[in-house]
């Protein structure tokens, strides 16, 4: 089921309210042309020019995933987006944990909100903001790019939307089958800056290290110049 809204504050917020008030079908989608207060990671704002981009949220029920494996939802969604972009001849990378980058600039953001019962994730809401035809970004989002900026083409949003949903569905199906090995392998193959030296910030200290991979829990594995292996959760390390 697809719910098309002319305008809404946040598709994630709207879908969240729906789940509390009624029994929704699996893969219920809320999409809008104008999102006035889009949510990003850590309560950041997601900028999106009206009628230019894809801003939507998907509800998946019956995920039935152990809470210790919740990072695999991020993996599956990230791979769905990278698979889609490759089909239109764009070469994306996944910046840990789940931002999609092209040429060192952000093209897509993902916000995942899980419904957990005891130790099991029962359902999830996945919010996606994909920059499509927008070509001007504010100072706050100057590190952004879009499909049009990369390809110099204008795109019909509906056609891209259908293809994107199919690619996400395919990877969510792999997740539901619990094929964690192939999901993790594909994620590492598409990971931004993997095996490259980069400067990170740990609290107020700089760390020069290489990204070596991820743990199943989502921790980022880095190796410093003294070959010390360190693992960090989100918020513990900053690019």
VEXMI-428363 format. One record per atom (N, C-alpha, C): residue in three letters; x, y, z; residue number from 0. Coordinates in steps of 0.2 Angstrom, whole numbers, plus 5000, padded with zeros to 4 digits. Example, Ala and Ser with C-alpha at 12.3 -4.5 7.8 and 13.67 -1.06 7.14 Angstrom:
<pts>
r:east:north:up:k
ALA:5066:4972:5039:0
ALA:5062:4978:5039:0
ALA:5066:4984:5039:0
SER:5064:4989:5035:1
SER:5068:4995:5036:1
SER:5064:5000:5039:1
</pts>
This chain:
<pts>
r:east:north:up:k
UNK:5004:4994:5000:0
UNK:5000:5000:5000:0
UNK:5004:5006:5000:0
UNK:5003:5011:4996:1
UNK:5007:5017:4995:1
UNK:5002:5023:4997:1
UNK:5004:5027:5002:2
UNK:5001:5033:5004:2
UNK:5004:5039:5002:2
UNK:5001:5043:4997:3
UNK:5005:5049:4994:3
UNK:5002:5055:4998:3
UNK:5007:5058:5001:4
UNK:5005:5065:5004:4
UNK:5007:5071:5000:4
UNK:5003:5076:4999:5
UNK:5006:5082:4996:5
UNK:5011:5085:5000:5
UNK:5011:5085:5007:6
UNK:5016:5088:5011:6
UNK:5015:5085:5018:6
UNK:5021:5084:5021:7
UNK:5021:5081:5028:7
UNK:5027:5084:5032:7
UNK:5027:5084:5038:8
UNK:5032:5086:5042:8
UNK:5038:5080:5041:8
UNK:5036:5074:5042:9
UNK:5041:5069:5042:9
UNK:5038:5062:5040:9
UNK:5040:5059:5035:10
UNK:5036:5053:5033:10
UNK:5037:5047:5038:10
UNK:5043:5047:5041:11
UNK:5044:5042:5047:11
UNK:5039:5044:5053:11
UNK:5039:5050:5054:12
UNK:5034:5052:5060:12
UNK:5027:5050:5058:12
UNK:5025:5051:5052:13
UNK:5018:5050:5050:13
UNK:5017:5042:5050:13
UNK:5021:5039:5047:14
UNK:5021:5031:5047:14
UNK:5021:5028:5054:14
UNK:5025:5031:5058:15
UNK:5025:5029:5065:15
UNK:5018:5030:5069:15
UNK:5015:5035:5068:16
UNK:5008:5037:5071:16
UNK:5003:5031:5068:16
UNK:5004:5030:5061:17
UNK:4999:5025:5058:17
UNK:5000:5018:5062:17
UNK:5006:5016:5063:18
UNK:5007:5010:5066:18
UNK:5004:5009:5073:18
UNK:5003:5015:5076:19
UNK:5001:5015:5083:19
UNK:4993:5015:5083:19
UNK:4990:5017:5077:20
UNK:4983:5017:5077:20
UNK:4979:5012:5073:20
UNK:4983:5008:5069:21
UNK:4980:5003:5065:21
UNK:4985:4998:5063:21
UNK:4982:4992:5061:22
UNK:4986:4987:5058:22
UNK:4988:4988:5051:22
UNK:4994:4989:5050:23
UNK:4996:4991:5043:23
UNK:4999:4984:5039:23
UNK:4998:4985:5033:24
UNK:5000:4979:5028:24
UNK:5008:4980:5028:24
UNK:5011:4974:5027:25
UNK:5018:4974:5026:25
UNK:5020:4978:5020:25
UNK:5025:4982:5020:26
UNK:5028:4986:5015:26
UNK:5023:4992:5013:26
UNK:5020:4994:5018:27
UNK:5016:5001:5018:27
UNK:5021:5006:5017:27
UNK:5020:5011:5012:28
UNK:5024:5016:5011:28
UNK:5021:5023:5011:28
UNK:5024:5027:5014:29
UNK:5022:5034:5014:29
UNK:5027:5039:5011:29
UNK:5025:5042:5005:30
UNK:5029:5046:5001:30
UNK:5026:5053:5001:30
UNK:5031:5058:5000:31
UNK:5028:5065:4999:31
UNK:5033:5069:4995:31
UNK:5030:5074:4992:32
UNK:5034:5079:4988:32
UNK:5037:5084:4992:32
UNK:5034:5086:4997:33
UNK:5036:5091:5002:33
UNK:5037:5089:5009:33
UNK:5043:5088:5011:34
UNK:5044:5086:5018:34
UNK:5047:5092:5022:34
UNK:5043:5094:5027:35
UNK:5045:5101:5030:35
UNK:5050:5100:5036:35
UNK:5050:5094:5039:36
UNK:5055:5093:5044:36
UNK:5058:5086:5044:36
UNK:5061:5085:5039:37
UNK:5064:5078:5038:37
UNK:5069:5076:5043:37
UNK:5069:5070:5046:38
UNK:5073:5068:5051:38
UNK:5079:5064:5048:38
UNK:5085:5066:5051:39
UNK:5091:5062:5049:39
UNK:5094:5059:5056:39
UNK:5100:5056:5055:40
UNK:5103:5053:5061:40
UNK:5104:5058:5066:40
UNK:5104:5056:5073:41
UNK:5105:5060:5079:41
UNK:5100:5066:5078:41
UNK:5094:5066:5076:42
UNK:5089:5071:5076:42
UNK:5092:5077:5071:42
UNK:5096:5075:5067:43
UNK:5098:5080:5062:43
UNK:5093:5082:5057:43
UNK:5093:5087:5054:44
UNK:5088:5089:5049:44
UNK:5090:5087:5042:44
UNK:5085:5084:5038:45
UNK:5086:5082:5031:45
UNK:5083:5087:5026:45
UNK:5088:5090:5023:46
UNK:5086:5095:5018:46
UNK:5083:5092:5011:46
UNK:5078:5094:5009:47
UNK:5075:5092:5002:47
UNK:5071:5097:4999:47
UNK:5073:5099:4993:48
UNK:5069:5104:4989:48
UNK:5063:5101:4987:48
UNK:5057:5104:4988:49
UNK:5050:5101:4985:49
UNK:5050:5099:4978:49
UNK:5047:5093:4977:50
UNK:5046:5091:4970:50
UNK:5053:5089:4966:50
UNK:5058:5089:4970:51
UNK:5065:5087:4967:51
UNK:5068:5080:4968:51
UNK:5066:5078:4974:52
UNK:5069:5072:4977:52
UNK:5064:5066:4979:52
UNK:5067:5061:4981:53
UNK:5063:5055:4984:53
UNK:5063:5055:4991:53
UNK:5058:5057:4995:54
UNK:5057:5056:5002:54
UNK:5052:5052:5004:54
UNK:5053:5046:5007:55
UNK:5048:5041:5009:55
UNK:5050:5037:5015:55
UNK:5045:5033:5017:56
UNK:5047:5029:5023:56
UNK:5043:5022:5021:56
UNK:5046:5016:5023:57
UNK:5043:5010:5022:57
UNK:5042:5006:5028:57
UNK:5037:5003:5029:58
UNK:5035:4999:5035:58
UNK:5036:4991:5033:58
UNK:5041:4988:5036:59
UNK:5041:4981:5036:59
UNK:5039:4977:5042:59
UNK:5035:4973:5042:60
UNK:5033:4969:5048:60
UNK:5036:4962:5047:60
UNK:5035:4958:5052:61
UNK:5037:4951:5052:61
UNK:5045:4951:5051:61
UNK:5049:4955:5053:62
UNK:5056:4955:5052:62
UNK:5059:4949:5056:62
UNK:5057:4949:5063:63
UNK:5059:4944:5067:63
UNK:5066:4943:5067:63
UNK:5070:4948:5069:64
UNK:5077:4948:5069:64
UNK:5079:4949:5076:64
UNK:5084:4945:5078:65
UNK:5087:4946:5085:65
UNK:5090:4953:5085:65
UNK:5089:4956:5091:66
UNK:5091:4963:5092:66
UNK:5099:4964:5091:66
UNK:5102:4959:5092:67
UNK:5110:4959:5091:67
UNK:5112:4959:5084:67
UNK:5107:4958:5080:68
UNK:5108:4958:5072:68
UNK:5105:4964:5069:68
UNK:5103:4969:5073:69
UNK:5099:4974:5070:69
UNK:5103:4978:5065:69
UNK:5109:4978:5065:70
UNK:5113:4982:5060:70
UNK:5112:4979:5053:70
UNK:5110:4973:5053:71
UNK:5109:4970:5046:71
UNK:5103:4973:5043:71
UNK:5099:4977:5046:72
UNK:5094:4981:5043:72
UNK:5097:4986:5039:72
UNK:5102:4990:5042:73
UNK:5105:4995:5039:73
UNK:5109:4993:5033:73
UNK:5112:4987:5034:74
UNK:5116:4984:5028:74
UNK:5111:4982:5022:74
UNK:5106:4979:5024:75
UNK:5101:4977:5018:75
UNK:5099:4984:5014:75
UNK:5097:4989:5018:76
UNK:5094:4995:5015:76
UNK:5099:4998:5011:76
UNK:5105:4999:5014:77
UNK:5111:5002:5011:77
UNK:5112:4999:5004:77
UNK:5112:4992:5004:78
UNK:5114:4988:4998:78
UNK:5108:4989:4993:78
UNK:5102:4990:4995:79
UNK:5097:4991:4990:79
UNK:5098:4997:4987:79
UNK:5100:5002:4990:80
UNK:5101:5009:4987:80
UNK:5107:5009:4982:80
UNK:5112:5006:4985:81
UNK:5118:5005:4980:81
UNK:5117:5001:4974:81
UNK:5113:4996:4975:82
UNK:5111:4992:4969:82
UNK:5108:4996:4964:82
UNK:5103:5000:4966:83
UNK:5099:5004:4962:83
UNK:5103:5009:4958:83
UNK:5107:5012:4962:84
UNK:5112:5018:4959:84
UNK:5116:5015:4954:84
UNK:5119:5009:4955:85
UNK:5123:5006:4950:85
UNK:5120:5004:4943:85
UNK:5113:5003:4944:86
UNK:5109:5002:4938:86
UNK:5108:5008:4934:86
UNK:5109:5014:4936:87
UNK:5109:5020:4932:87
UNK:5116:5023:4932:87
UNK:5121:5018:4932:88
UNK:5128:5020:4930:88
UNK:5131:5025:4935:88
UNK:5129:5024:4941:89
UNK:5132:5028:4947:89
UNK:5136:5024:4951:89
UNK:5142:5026:4953:90
UNK:5146:5021:4958:90
UNK:5146:5024:4965:90
UNK:5142:5021:4969:91
UNK:5141:5024:4976:91
UNK:5145:5020:4981:91
UNK:5146:5022:4987:92
UNK:5149:5019:4992:92
UNK:5145:5020:4999:92
UNK:5146:5015:5003:93
UNK:5142:5016:5009:93
UNK:5146:5018:5015:93
UNK:5145:5025:5017:94
UNK:5149:5027:5023:94
UNK:5146:5025:5029:94
UNK:5150:5021:5033:95
UNK:5147:5018:5039:95
UNK:5144:5024:5043:95
UNK:5138:5022:5046:96
UNK:5135:5016:5046:96
UNK:5130:5015:5040:96
UNK:5127:5020:5037:97
UNK:5122:5019:5032:97
UNK:5121:5025:5027:97
UNK:5126:5030:5027:98
UNK:5125:5035:5022:98
UNK:5128:5033:5015:98
UNK:5125:5035:5010:99
UNK:5127:5033:5003:99
UNK:5131:5039:5000:99
UNK:5137:5038:4998:100
UNK:5141:5043:4996:100
UNK:5143:5042:4988:100
UNK:5144:5047:4985:101
UNK:5146:5047:4978:101
UNK:5151:5052:4977:101
UNK:5157:5050:4975:102
UNK:5163:5055:4974:102
UNK:5164:5060:4981:102
UNK:5164:5056:4986:103
UNK:5165:5059:4993:103
UNK:5160:5064:4995:103
UNK:5154:5064:4992:104
UNK:5148:5068:4994:104
UNK:5142:5064:4995:104
UNK:5138:5066:5000:105
UNK:5132:5062:5002:105
UNK:5126:5063:4997:105
UNK:5123:5057:4995:106
UNK:5118:5057:4990:106
UNK:5111:5055:4993:106
UNK:5112:5051:4998:107
UNK:5106:5048:5001:107
UNK:5107:5047:5009:107
UNK:5102:5048:5013:108
UNK:5102:5047:5020:108
UNK:5097:5042:5022:108
UNK:5098:5038:5027:109
UNK:5093:5033:5029:109
UNK:5092:5034:5037:109
UNK:5086:5033:5039:110
UNK:5084:5033:5046:110
UNK:5080:5027:5047:110
UNK:5082:5023:5052:111
UNK:5079:5017:5054:111
UNK:5076:5017:5061:111
UNK:5070:5015:5062:112
UNK:5067:5015:5068:112
UNK:5063:5008:5069:112
UNK:5066:5004:5074:113
UNK:5064:4997:5075:113
UNK:5059:4997:5081:113
UNK:5054:4992:5080:114
UNK:5050:4990:5085:114
UNK:5052:4984:5088:114
UNK:5054:4984:5094:115
UNK:5058:4978:5098:115
UNK:5053:4976:5103:115
UNK:5052:4969:5103:116
UNK:5049:4966:5109:116
UNK:5053:4961:5112:116
UNK:5055:4962:5118:117
UNK:5060:4958:5122:117
UNK:5067:4958:5118:117
UNK:5069:4953:5115:118
UNK:5075:4953:5111:118
UNK:5074:4952:5104:118
UNK:5068:4953:5101:119
UNK:5067:4952:5094:119
UNK:5064:4959:5091:119
UNK:5067:4960:5085:120
UNK:5064:4966:5081:120
UNK:5058:4963:5077:120
UNK:5053:4966:5079:121
UNK:5046:4963:5076:121
UNK:5045:4967:5069:121
UNK:5046:4973:5069:122
UNK:5045:4977:5063:122
UNK:5050:4983:5063:122
UNK:5050:4986:5057:123
UNK:5054:4992:5056:123
UNK:5051:4997:5052:123
UNK:5053:5003:5053:124
UNK:5051:5009:5048:124
UNK:5058:5012:5046:124
UNK:5058:5012:5039:125
UNK:5065:5014:5036:125
UNK:5063:5020:5032:125
UNK:5066:5026:5034:126
UNK:5065:5032:5031:126
UNK:5071:5033:5026:126
UNK:5070:5036:5020:127
UNK:5075:5037:5015:127
UNK:5074:5044:5012:127
UNK:5079:5047:5011:128
UNK:5080:5053:5007:128
UNK:5085:5053:5002:128
UNK:5083:5053:4996:129
UNK:5088:5052:4990:129
UNK:5087:5058:4986:129
UNK:5093:5061:4985:130
UNK:5094:5068:4981:130
UNK:5094:5066:4974:130
UNK:5089:5068:4970:131
UNK:5088:5066:4963:131
UNK:5089:5072:4958:131
UNK:5084:5077:4958:132
UNK:5085:5082:4953:132
UNK:5087:5089:4957:132
UNK:5088:5089:4963:133
UNK:5090:5095:4966:133
UNK:5098:5097:4965:133
UNK:5099:5103:4963:134
UNK:5106:5105:4961:134
UNK:5109:5110:4965:134
UNK:5105:5113:4970:135
UNK:5108:5118:4974:135
UNK:5106:5116:4981:135
UNK:5112:5117:4986:136
UNK:5111:5115:4993:136
UNK:5113:5120:4997:136
UNK:5111:5121:5003:137
UNK:5112:5126:5008:137
UNK:5119:5125:5010:137
UNK:5122:5130:5014:138
UNK:5128:5129:5017:138
UNK:5129:5123:5022:138
UNK:5123:5122:5025:139
UNK:5123:5116:5030:139
UNK:5124:5110:5027:139
UNK:5122:5109:5020:140
UNK:5122:5103:5017:140
UNK:5127:5104:5010:140
UNK:5132:5108:5011:141
UNK:5136:5109:5005:141
UNK:5140:5102:5003:141
UNK:5140:5097:5007:142
UNK:5143:5091:5006:142
UNK:5139:5086:5002:142
UNK:5133:5089:5000:143
UNK:5128:5085:4996:143
UNK:5129:5085:4989:143
UNK:5127:5079:4986:144
UNK:5126:5079:4979:144
UNK:5120:5076:4977:144
UNK:5118:5075:4970:145
UNK:5112:5072:4968:145
UNK:5113:5068:4961:145
UNK:5108:5064:4960:146
UNK:5109:5060:4953:146
UNK:5110:5065:4947:146
UNK:5106:5071:4947:147
UNK:5106:5075:4942:147
UNK:5113:5079:4942:147
UNK:5116:5080:4947:148
UNK:5123:5083:4947:148
UNK:5128:5079:4945:148
UNK:5127:5072:4946:149
UNK:5132:5067:4943:149
UNK:5131:5066:4936:149
UNK:5125:5065:4934:150
UNK:5123:5063:4927:150
UNK:5122:5068:4922:150
UNK:5120:5074:4925:151
UNK:5118:5080:4920:151
UNK:5111:5078:4917:151
UNK:5107:5074:4920:152
UNK:5101:5072:4917:152
UNK:5095:5073:4922:152
UNK:5089:5075:4920:153
UNK:5083:5076:4924:153
UNK:5080:5069:4924:153
UNK:5077:5067:4930:154
UNK:5074:5061:4930:154
UNK:5066:5061:4933:154
UNK:5062:5056:4930:155
UNK:5056:5056:4933:155
UNK:5056:5052:4939:155
UNK:5053:5055:4944:156
UNK:5054:5052:4951:156
UNK:5050:5046:4952:156
UNK:5044:5045:4949:157
UNK:5040:5039:4949:157
UNK:5044:5033:4947:157
UNK:5047:5033:4941:158
UNK:5051:5028:4938:158
UNK:5057:5026:4943:158
UNK:5060:5031:4945:159
UNK:5066:5029:4950:159
UNK:5063:5026:4956:159
UNK:5058:5028:4959:160
UNK:5055:5026:4965:160
UNK:5053:5018:4964:160
UNK:5050:5016:4959:161
UNK:5048:5009:4958:161
UNK:5054:5005:4958:161
UNK:5059:5007:4954:162
UNK:5066:5003:4954:162
UNK:5069:5003:4960:162
UNK:5069:5008:4964:163
UNK:5073:5008:4970:163
UNK:5069:5004:4975:163
UNK:5063:5004:4976:164
UNK:5059:5000:4980:164
UNK:5060:4992:4979:164
UNK:5061:4990:4972:165
UNK:5062:4983:4970:165
UNK:5069:4981:4973:165
UNK:5074:4986:4972:166
UNK:5081:4984:4975:166
UNK:5081:4983:4982:166
UNK:5077:4988:4986:167
UNK:5077:4987:4993:167
UNK:5074:4981:4995:167
UNK:5068:4979:4992:168
UNK:5064:4973:4993:168
UNK:5069:4967:4993:168
UNK:5073:4967:4987:169
UNK:5077:4961:4986:169
UNK:5082:4960:4992:169
UNK:5085:4965:4994:170
UNK:5089:4964:5000:170
UNK:5086:4963:5007:170
UNK:5080:4966:5008:171
UNK:5076:4964:5014:171
UNK:5074:4957:5014:171
UNK:5073:4954:5008:172
UNK:5071:4947:5007:172
UNK:5077:4943:5009:172
UNK:5083:4945:5007:173
UNK:5089:4941:5009:173
UNK:5090:4942:5017:173
UNK:5089:4947:5020:174
UNK:5089:4948:5027:174
UNK:5084:4943:5030:174
UNK:5078:4943:5028:175
UNK:5073:4939:5031:175
UNK:5075:4931:5031:175
UNK:5078:4930:5025:176
UNK:5081:4923:5025:176
UNK:5087:4922:5029:176
UNK:5089:4927:5033:177
UNK:5095:4927:5037:177
UNK:5102:4925:5034:177
UNK:5102:4927:5028:178
UNK:5109:4926:5024:178
UNK:5114:4932:5026:178
UNK:5116:4931:5032:179
UNK:5120:4937:5034:179
UNK:5127:4937:5031:179
UNK:5129:4931:5029:180
UNK:5136:4931:5026:180
UNK:5136:4935:5019:180
UNK:5131:4934:5015:181
UNK:5132:4937:5009:181
UNK:5130:4945:5010:181
UNK:5126:4947:5014:182
UNK:5124:4954:5016:182
UNK:5131:4957:5018:182
UNK:5134:4954:5023:183
UNK:5140:4957:5026:183
UNK:5146:4958:5020:183
UNK:5146:4953:5016:184
UNK:5152:4953:5011:184
UNK:5150:4958:5006:184
UNK:5144:4959:5004:185
UNK:5142:4964:4999:185
UNK:5143:4971:5002:185
UNK:5142:4972:5009:186
UNK:5142:4978:5012:186
UNK:5150:4980:5012:186
UNK:5154:4976:5014:187
UNK:5161:4977:5014:187
UNK:5164:4979:5007:187
UNK:5161:4975:5002:188
UNK:5164:4977:4995:188
UNK:5162:4984:4993:188
UNK:5157:4987:4996:189
UNK:5154:4993:4994:189
UNK:5156:4999:4999:189
UNK:5160:4997:5004:190
UNK:5161:5002:5010:190
UNK:5166:5007:5008:190
UNK:5164:5013:5010:191
UNK:5168:5019:5009:191
UNK:5174:5019:5013:191
UNK:5180:5021:5010:192
UNK:5186:5021:5013:192
UNK:5189:5015:5016:192
UNK:5186:5009:5015:193
UNK:5189:5003:5018:193
UNK:5196:5002:5015:193
UNK:5200:5000:5020:194
UNK:5207:4999:5019:194
UNK:5211:5005:5017:194
UNK:5208:5011:5019:195
UNK:5212:5017:5017:195
UNK:5213:5021:5024:195
UNK:5219:5024:5024:196
UNK:5220:5028:5030:196
UNK:5216:5034:5030:196
UNK:5213:5036:5036:197
UNK:5209:5042:5037:197
UNK:5210:5044:5044:197
UNK:5208:5051:5044:198
UNK:5208:5054:5051:198
UNK:5201:5054:5054:198
UNK:5201:5051:5060:199
UNK:5195:5051:5064:199
UNK:5195:5055:5070:199
UNK:5190:5056:5073:200
UNK:5190:5060:5080:200
UNK:5186:5055:5085:200
UNK:5190:5054:5090:201
UNK:5188:5050:5096:201
UNK:5187:5055:5102:201
UNK:5181:5056:5104:202
UNK:5180:5062:5109:202
UNK:5184:5068:5107:202
UNK:5189:5070:5110:203
UNK:5193:5076:5108:203
UNK:5200:5074:5105:203
UNK:5201:5068:5103:204
UNK:5207:5066:5101:204
UNK:5207:5064:5094:204
UNK:5212:5065:5090:205
UNK:5212:5063:5083:205
UNK:5215:5056:5083:205
UNK:5213:5052:5078:206
UNK:5215:5045:5077:206
UNK:5216:5044:5070:206
UNK:5222:5043:5068:207
UNK:5224:5041:5061:207
UNK:5224:5033:5060:207
UNK:5219:5031:5056:208
UNK:5218:5023:5056:208
UNK:5215:5021:5049:208
UNK:5215:5015:5048:209
UNK:5212:5012:5042:209
UNK:5206:5008:5045:209
UNK:5201:5009:5041:210
UNK:5195:5005:5042:210
UNK:5196:4997:5039:210
UNK:5195:4993:5044:211
UNK:5196:4986:5042:211
UNK:5189:4982:5041:211
UNK:5184:4984:5043:212
UNK:5178:4981:5043:212
UNK:5173:4983:5048:212
UNK:5168:4978:5049:213
UNK:5162:4979:5054:213
UNK:5161:4973:5058:213
UNK:5159:4974:5064:214
UNK:5156:4968:5068:214
UNK:5149:4967:5066:214
UNK:5146:4961:5068:215
UNK:5139:4960:5067:215
UNK:5135:4965:5071:215
UNK:5137:4967:5076:216
UNK:5134:4972:5080:216
UNK:5134:4979:5077:216
UNK:5138:4980:5072:217
UNK:5138:4987:5069:217
UNK:5144:4991:5071:217
UNK:5148:4988:5075:218
UNK:5154:4992:5077:218
UNK:5159:4992:5071:218
UNK:5162:4998:5071:219
UNK:5167:4999:5065:219
UNK:5174:4997:5068:219
UNK:5177:4993:5064:220
UNK:5184:4990:5066:220
UNK:5189:4994:5062:220
UNK:5194:4998:5066:221
UNK:5199:5001:5063:221
UNK:5206:4999:5066:221
UNK:5211:5000:5062:222
UNK:5218:4998:5064:222
UNK:5222:5004:5064:222
UNK:5225:5006:5070:223
UNK:5230:5012:5070:223
UNK:5237:5011:5067:223
UNK:5241:5016:5067:224
UNK:5248:5015:5064:224
UNK:5252:5010:5068:224
UNK:5250:5009:5074:225
UNK:5254:5004:5078:225
UNK:5251:4997:5078:225
UNK:5246:4996:5073:226
UNK:5243:4989:5072:226
UNK:5238:4988:5078:226
UNK:5236:4992:5082:227
UNK:5231:4991:5087:227
UNK:5224:4991:5084:227
UNK:5220:4986:5085:228
UNK:5213:4985:5083:228
UNK:5209:4988:5088:228
UNK:5205:4993:5085:229
UNK:5199:4996:5090:229
UNK:5193:4995:5086:229
UNK:5187:4995:5091:230
UNK:5181:4994:5088:230
UNK:5176:5000:5091:230
UNK:5172:5003:5087:231
UNK:5168:5009:5090:231
UNK:5161:5008:5087:231
UNK:5156:5010:5092:232
UNK:5149:5010:5090:232
UNK:5148:5017:5087:232
UNK:5142:5018:5084:233
UNK:5140:5025:5082:233
UNK:5140:5030:5087:233
UNK:5142:5036:5086:234
UNK:5143:5041:5091:234
UNK:5150:5041:5095:234
UNK:5153:5035:5095:235
UNK:5160:5035:5098:235
UNK:5165:5037:5094:235
UNK:5164:5037:5087:236
UNK:5169:5039:5082:236
UNK:5166:5043:5077:236
UNK:5170:5049:5075:237
UNK:5168:5053:5070:237
UNK:5173:5054:5064:237
UNK:5170:5053:5058:238
UNK:5174:5054:5052:238
UNK:5177:5061:5052:238
</pts>
